[in-house]
Amino acid sequence: MDYIQTLHAQGQKAHTHFGWLLYLGLFNIVLGFLALAFVNLATILTMLYLGWLFILTGVATIVFAYRLQPLGGHWSQTILGILAIVCGVVMLINPANDAMIVTLLAGVFIFTSGVVSIIASLSSQFPHRLTIAFSGLLYLICAYIIYVQWPFSGTWVLGTFIGVYLIIHGFTQVQIGVTGKRLFYRQK
């Protein structure tokens, strides 16, 4: 909420920023529902986005390595940059197959997060430990769904994750925009 207070301190200029945040949130909500309606397409678009992100990161890393050349130690950065570019190109060549691999890795991450959450909630006393245990159980259920349906789950999981993320993030932005406008008018 720090940036709301920062915008609020700017006075009249903040009014337009909160409006843009509200519209951006609504746009993200619409995109999220479109992603959920077309999860296969959203999965492919996510992989293409990641592919280009890897390529751009690789290029930036190579440029950084070139600038490090007078100082030495630039070879490791150059190799990492080339590797990132190669990974990005591979993702662009066959995004559907790569989505299956990324989905499997996401399943491993979700499963591990669930196990760690449950162990943490059982091994020590802290507030909200039942909530942590419950979220760990939900993680395990999600990982189970991914594994049981894999490799088919590779066609819909990433698109579903992106859709849900966009909807939740959009609602958060709308809420912040509305709250910011209310705070602005309240002080007027």
Secondary structure, DSSP 4 states (H G I P E B T S, - for coil): -HHHHHHHHTTHHHHHHHHHHHHHHHHHHHHHHHHHHTHHHHHHHHHHHHHHHHHHHHHHHHHHHHHHGGGS-HHHHHHHHHHHHHHHHHHHH-HHHHHHHHHHHHHHHHHHHHHHHHHHHHHS--TTHHHHHHHHHHHHHHHHHHHHHTTGGGGTHHHHHHHHHHHHHHHHHHHHHHHHHHHHHHH-
